[in-house]
């Protein structure tokens, strides 16, 4: 528990410090997370027999895509440079052609999935730093990104405590035997409550929008956790990695984020 607490505290401090000061530091932090997440994803996949994603090329391509899309959001580069990671993604097909593996297109699929699964959500989250008063602008603010993380962590904490003390009815026993309906409901209630408080201090969104976002996070972050559990079960592994002592791997810490960000981002785009 001590190791878990120390790691969790340092993890939160790094995230908060990274997104608070400016967009460049946020982009560098997210690029580092994406690089670690993709490499960890490939490490998981390679534990399964006959699966051999292009680990180096996929990791470099993902980090390059995250960095270039982030710079494009900041309007620091020309849009044509996006073609660099696009070409790298299609290079995956050519490299696999010469590897002589038994399942070439499965390897290609897992290589591209690792990029898609990690880069797209973090790019969307980074873009939320430029959202203010119902539109995307050129000015960066930490409010939405930090608010998102606060609600995500609140949901995780609320679900854990509610499930531990009140959990009786299994939520999705086939994938995750420990998760309960009581835990999910408790996490959702706490997340909505914190969203109401956030709306007082983080004024880039109205109260109703913060509440809707909190509901989206409560629902899809829980599903994201289940999706990652499904991945690990299909590959026969328990934890995605050991980079965070007491917490597992990068994917274990960001599984809820990876699935909930696209729905929050889409909601803000649509309104």
N, C-alpha and C positions, 0 to 999 in steps of 0.2 A: 504493500500500500504506500509506503514511503517513497519507493522508487517511482511508482505510478504518479504520485502527487507532485514530486519534483519535476518529472518529465512533462507532465501536463501543464504545470505553471510556466516552465521555460517555453514550451510550445505556444502557449497563449501569448506570452510576452513578445515572442518573435513575430507572430502573426499580426498582433496589434501595432507593434512598432513599424513593421514593414508597410502596412497600409495607411498609417496615420500621416506620415510626413509629405510624401509626394507620389505622383503617378509612376515615376521612373523606378523608385525603390519598390513599389508594389509590383510592377511588371517583372523586375528582376527576381523578386521573391516567388511570384507565381511561375516563372520560367524554371526556377530551381525545383519547385514542387512538381511541376509537370515532368521534368527530366527524371526525377526520382521515381515518380509514379509509373511512368512508362517502363523504365528499366525493371521495376519491381513486378509489373504486370507480365513482362516477358519471362522473368525469372520463375514466376508461378507457372506459366504455360509450359515452360521447358521441363518442369518436373513430371509432366505427363509423357508417357511413352510415345515416341514417333512425332511429337510436336516440336518443331524447331523454327520459331519465328526469327526474323532477322533482327536480332537484339540491338546491335550497334547502329545499323542504318535506321531502324525504327525510332530509336531514342534520339538520335541526332535530328532526324526529320521532325519529330514532335516538338523538340525544344526550339528548332528553327521556326516552325510554324507558329508557335506561341509567341516568340519574340517578334516576328515580323507582323503578325496580326495586331499585337500590342502597340508596336510603333506606328502602325497604320491608324489605329484608333487615336493615338496621340497626334496624328497628322505630321509625323516627323519623317516619313518616307513616302515614296510614290507607290501607288497601288500595284504597279506592274511587278514589283519585287515579290509579290505573293506567289508568282510563278516559280520561284526558287523551291519552296517546299512542295509545291504541286509536282514539279518535275522529279523531286526526290521520292515522292510517293509512288509515282509510276516506275521509277527505277527499281522499286521493290520487285516488280514482276520480272524485270530483266535479270536481276541478280539471282532470283529463285530459279530461273531457267537453267542456270549453270550449276546449281547445287546438287542436282540428282537425288532429291529426297523422294520418299514414297508418297507423301501427301503435300505436293507443292502448293495447291490452292488453299489448303487448310492453313499452311504456314503463312501464305500471303494474307489470308483473311484475319488471322490472329495479329499479324504485324500491323495491319491497317486499323484493326479494332482497338489496339492499344493506343494508337495516336488519337483516334476519334473519341474514345472513352475519356481520355485525360485532357486533351487540348481544348475541345469545344466548350465544356463547362467553365474552365478557368478563363478562357477568352471572354465568354459572356459575363462572367463575374467581374472581370477587369473593366469591361465596358460600362457596367453599372456605376462605376466610379464617376462617370460623366453624365449621369442622369440627375436632372434637377427640375422640379416643378412640371412634371408630365412631359418632358422632352429630353433628348440627349443633346448635350452642349459640348463646348470645347474646354470647359473648366472642370478640373478634377476636384472631387470631394470624397473624403473617406466615409461619409455617413452611411451610404447604402451598403457598401462592402462590409464595414464593421458591424452595421446593424444585422446584416445577413448572418455573419458569424456568431453574433450574440444569440440570435434566435436559434441557430443550428445547435450551438452548445447547450442552450437552455432546453431544447427538445431532447437532446441526448441525456442530459442530467435528470430531467423530469421523468423520462421513460424508464431510466435505470432505477430511480428511487421508487417510483410507483410500482414497477414490476417486482422489485425486491420485496416490498412490504405488503402489496395488495394483489399481486399477480396470481391468478388461478386459471384463467381460460386462455389456452394457447392461441396465438395469432396465426402462425404459419409453421406448424410443428414439422412438416416435411423438410423444410429448409433450415429453420432456426428454432429448435425445441425450447429455448429459454425465453423467447419473446412472448409477451402476453397482450391481450386486449387492454387490460387495466393499465399496463405500462404505456402503451401507445396513447390511450385516452388521457392519462395523467400528464404525459409529455406535451400533448396538444394543448391542454388547458393552461399549463404553466407558460407555454410559448405564446399563446394569445394574450395572457396577462402581461408578460414582459413587453410584448409588442405595443400594448397600450401605453406603457411607460415610455418606451422608446419614442413614440410619436410626439411626446412633449419636448424632447431634446433634439431629436433628429427630424427636422422640419422639411426635408426635401420631399417627404411623402405625407399624405394626410393620414388621419387615424384609421379610416376605413381601409386604405391601401396597405397600411402596416398590418392590420388584422388579417386581410386576405392573404398577404405574403406569409404571415405566420402559419396560417392554415395550410398553404401550399408546402411550406417547409416541413410541417409536422407530418403531412401525409407522404410526400415524396422522398423525404430523407429516410423515413422508416422503410419505404420500398427500396431505396437505394442500398440500405444496409442488407436487405434480403437478397437483392440482386448480387451483391458481392459475396454473400454467403453461398448463393447458388453457384457462383463461379468457383469458389474454393472447394465446395463439395464435388463439383463435376471433375475437378482436377485432383481430388484426394488430399488436400492440404488443410491445416487448421488456421494458421495465420498467414497473412500476405507477406509478412517480413518481420524483421526484428530491429529495424532502425530506431524505433522509439521504445526504449525499455519500459516494460509494464503496459504498453499500449499496442504493441504489434508493429505493423508496417504502415507506410504512407497510405495505402489504399484502405486499410482498416480505419484510419482517422478521417479520410475524406470521402468514404463511400456514400454517405448521405448527401454531401455537397454535389457529387458528380451527377446525381439524378435529379436533385431538386432545383439546381440553378437554371437548367433550361426551361422549366415551367415558370419560375419566378420571372426570368428574363422575357419569356414570351408574353406573360401577362402584362408586364410594363410596356412592352412594344405595342400590344394590341389596344391598350387603353390610351 
